[in-house]
Amino acid sequence: MGIQENYGLRFGTLPPGEKDAITDVPGVAVGHATVIAGSDIRTGVTAILPHPGDLFHEKVQAAAVVLNGFGKSIGIPQINELGTIETPILLTSTLSVGRAADALITWVIKHYDQPDSPIRSLNPVVGECNDSYLNDIRARAVTEEHVYAALDGASDGPVREGVVGAGTGMSAFGFKSGIGTASRLVEYAGRAYTIGVLALPNFGRREELTILGVPIGRLLPPESDAPEGDKGSIIIVIGTDLPLSHRELRRLAVRAGLGLARTGSRGHSGSGDFVIAFSTANRVPHHEGTIFLQETRLNDAHRGIDRAFQAVIEAVEEAIVSALFHAHSVTGRDGHTREALPIARVLELLRSRGVLIQPGD
């Protein structure tokens, strides 16, 4: 279980999945490649695979939302034009986006190409955040081999969080950040569905940090240096097995901004805030011979979709905080150090406000 179980933090009222991770969504897998070299390289790549099959020929319905567009992600326009994703999703460092996308294309052709359906057009999906405070970003240390390692090593088990993969060099609210994940269960017509989130937070000033409604950042000592915390970014990936259309997935993605705001984000002008949402239900075949598609989807005229909105908000909030709770202090480029969140002190502050779960609750 995640930080709810380990630290007594409860984000909302919906129950988490077994792993409290995006991999609670059946078939979803996550892999990391962490790149640490010398004193200046602190970076990596993270891969999210929506299902274990041929994603190009069995696409997943998807949507993307740009909360603030100061970013260099690849693949967003076609996701919103066609409403599908046809490759794994990669997260990495800003100046490694091009190399990651090229490696992803090579990997997809190798694994998904078919003699009777050769791949001649492809929409690689790559999200990024800028890790240059701790990482020599100009070195572009993420290689093809790192991308392949993240993709080939992807697992549907517990997700490693904190200083790993794309999160290796990231910071949030003046503390060391990294990868964070969470999930929620929602029930429709007697069946449980999962909504999972994976977040890469790299934004915010210390005084903005809010946890469970408590202004933690203002209650902690101020930063000794504040290197443009308003110019960070966050990539949020939402996965679910709930049958949703492109339009409905976009509605879920918009709600991610509400979970983001709960942690103290102001959506700064210099922040690239991107959300990608996909559903593993109702896969879309690539073959052109399929004229009509029939599918079952949630009737969002029914107010039950509000539970899915709630699940997204809760899981996004938790995933961001989880990235902070799982990260350790890191020293990187030019001797820059980003300290870990002082968890003991944070828990003390939260306990004094009466927001921690008591044993037996």
N, C-alpha and C positions, 0 to 999 in steps of 0.2 A: 504494500500500500504506500501511498505518497505522504505528503506532509500533514494531511488531515489525521492519519493514523499515528504518525510518529511524533507529532508536536502538539496535537490537540487543536489544530486550526480547522474550523468548519466554514467553508465558503458556500453559503446558501443552504438549501434544504433537500436537494435531490441527492440520491445515493450515487457514489462513485462506482465504476466498474471494478472488477477483481484486481487489476493492476493499477488502477487510477492513471491510465495512460491511453494514448491514442491507439495503441495496439490492442486495447479491449474491443475495438471494432473488428469483427472477424475478417481475417485475411490481410489486414494492414500490417506492414512490417517497416521497421526503422533500422537504419545502419549508420555508423559514424566512421570517419577516418580523422584522427587527430594528428596535427602536424606541429611538432615542437622541435626546433633545432637551434643550437647555439643560444645566444642571449636575446635575439631579436625576432625569432619566428614563433608566433603563437596564433595558430589559425587551424582551419580544418574544413570538413564538408560533412553534411548530414543528408541522408537520403530517406525519403518516405515513399514506399511502394503501396499504392491503394489496393492492389490485389496481387496474388502470386502468379497469375496467368499472363497472357499476352496482352499487355495494355494497349498496344497499337491497334490490334484487331478486335479487342473487346474494351472499348473506351469506357470511362466512368463519367457520369454527368457531373458537371462542376460549374462553379462561378467564382469570380474574383472581384474584390472591392478594394479600391484605393482610397484610404481614409485621408492620407496626405501623400502627394506624389513625388516627393524628393527622393527618388530611388531609381535603381537601374535593373530591376527585375526583367526577366525574359519570359515571354509566353502569354502574358496577360491578355493582349487584344484578341487572340484566337479563342482563348477560353471563353470570353464573353460573347464572341461572335457566334461560335458553334455550340457552346454550352457543354464542352467535354474536355477531358484531359486524356492524352494518349501516351504519356511517358511518366516515369517516376518523377517526383518533385525533389529538387536539390536545393539546399541552403548552403551558402558559403560567404566568403569575404568579397567585398565590392569589386576589387580589381581582378578577382579570379572568376567572375561570372562567365566571361567568354570562353576560357579554357574549360570550365566545368560543363558548359553547354555543348562544346565540341566533343568532349569525352562522353557525355550522355548520348549524343547522337550515335557515336561509334558503338556504344554498349547496346543501345536499342536495336540498331541494325543487326548486330551480332545475335541478339537473343530473340527478336521478334520478326525478322524478315522471313517471308515465305516465298517459295518459288513461283507460286501462282498469284502472289500479291506482294511484289517487291516494294520496298519503302523508297519513295522518291520525293516525298514532302513530309516534314515532321516538325512538330511544335514542342521543342524542349522547354521545360518549365524550371526556371532557376530563380530563387529569391536571394537577396543579399542584405548584409548589414556591414557597416564600416568598422573594422577592428584595429584601425591604425594607431590607437593610443598604446596598445600593448604589442602590436604586430607590425613588422616591416612590410606594410601592405604592397609597396612597390616591387618587392621581390617576387610577388605572385607565386608563393611557394606551393600552392595546391596544384598537383600534377594529375595527369590522366590516371595514373596508378592509384592515387588517393580516391578519385571518384569511383573507379572500379571496385576498390576495397569497400567503400561505403555501400555500394549497390549490392555487391556479392555477399557482403556480411550482414545484410539486413535480416532482422529476426522479428517474429511476432510475439516475442517474450517481453519481459520488463524492459523499459526504455532507460538507458543510462542518461542521467541528467547532470546539469552543471557544466563543468569545464571539460567538454568533450565535443568532438566534431566541429560543426560550425560555431559552437558556443565557446570555443577555446579562448578567443581573444576579446569576447564581448563584455560590455559593462552596462549597468543600468542603475539609475538613481545614485551615481557616485560610488557604487559597490561593484564587485566582480559579479558578473551574470553568467549566462550560458544557455543551455537547453533546458526547457521546462515542459512538462506535460501533465495532463489531467483528463478525466472522463466523467461522464454522467450517464445514468440510465433513465430512460423515459418509457412509459408504457402506453401502448395504443391497442385497443381491441383485445386486451388480455395478453399481449405479447410485449416483451421487453426489447427495446432498441438501445443502441449505444451511440453517444455523441462524444467523440474524442478530440482533443486539442493538443497540438505541439506548437510551442512558441519559442522564438529567438529574440528575446528582449535586449535592446542595445540603445536605450534612450533615457532621458529624464535627469533632472537635478535632484540632489539629495533631499532638499526641503519639500519636494513634491511627493515623495514616497508615502503611500497610504496602504495600510494592511488592515483588513476587516473594519474599515471606517476610522481607524486610529491614525492620526498624522505622524507616523513613526519618524519620518525624515526630519521633522521640526523638533522632535524630542531627543534626537541624537546629536552629537557634536558636529559642527559644520565641516565640510570638506576643507582640507588644507590647500587643495587646488581643484578647480572646476573647469576641465577642458571642454568647454562647449557642450554641456550635457543636453542642451536644447537641440543639437544637431544630430541626434541619433536616429535610430530606426527600430522597427519591429516587423518581423514576419510571423504571421499566425496561420497555421494550417489546421483546418477543421475537417474531420472525417466522420462519416456516419454510415450505418447500414439501414437507416430510415429511408424509405423510397421517396425521394424529393426531386422535383424538376429543377432545371437551371434557375428558373425564377425564384423558386422557394429556397434554393441554396444561397442565392444572392441575399435573400431576406435574412437568412441565418448569419451570413458573413457580415452584414451591416451591424448585427447585434454584438459582434465581437468588439466593436468600438466602445460599447457600454461596459464590457468587462475590463477593457483597457483603461477606461476613465476611472474605474473603481480603484485602480492602483495608483492614481495620481497623474496620469498622462494628461497633458493639455493639447496634444496634437500640434506640437511646435512646427513653425513654418519650415524649418530645416530638417524635419524628421520624415523619413520614408516609411509610412505605415501601410502595409499591404496584408490582405486577408485572402486566402485561397480555401475554398470549401468544396468537398466532393462527397458523393454518395456511391457506395459500392453496389447498391441495388440498381436494377434496370440498366444493365450495361448496354452500350450502343455498339452494334457491329460495324466494322469498317466497310464491309463489302457493299459495293454500289448497287448490287442486285436487290437489296432489301428496300422495297418502296415504302411500305407502311410499317410502323412499329406500334405495338400495343404494350401498355405498361400500367401498373398500378402505382398510384402516388398518393401521398397524404392530401386530403382535402383541406386546403388552408382557409377555406371559407368557414371551416369549423374552428372554434377557438382553441382546440387542442394543440395547434401549432405553437401556442404560447409556451407550452412546456419545453418544446425544442429551443425556443428563444432563451428561456430561463437556463437551460442546460448549457448553452453556448456561453452566456454571460458568466455563469459560475465557473465553468471549466477554464475560460480564458483568464479570469482573475487568479484562479489557483495556479495555473501553469506559469504565469509571470512570477508570482511569489515563489513558486517551487524552484524556478531557475536560480533565484537568489539564495534560497535555503540550501541548495545542493552545491553551490559554487565555493571554491576555496580561493585564498589569496594567490595572486599571480604577479610575478615581476617579468617584464618583457622589454620591448624596444627602448633603447636609451635609458635603461634603468627605471622606467616607469613602473610603478606598483599600483595595483588595484586591490584593495583590501576586501576580504569577504564580509558579508553582512554579520554584525555581532549578534548571533542568534540568541545567546543567553539573555542579553540585554533587551532584545526585541521581545522575547517571550515574557520577560518581567514587565515590560510596558503593557503588553497585551493583557497579561493577567491582572494588572492593576485596573484595567478598564473593563474587566469582566467578560471578555470575548473569547476566552479559551474554553474548549470543551472540558468538562469535569469528568473524571472516571465514572463510567456507567451511564453517561448521557447518550 
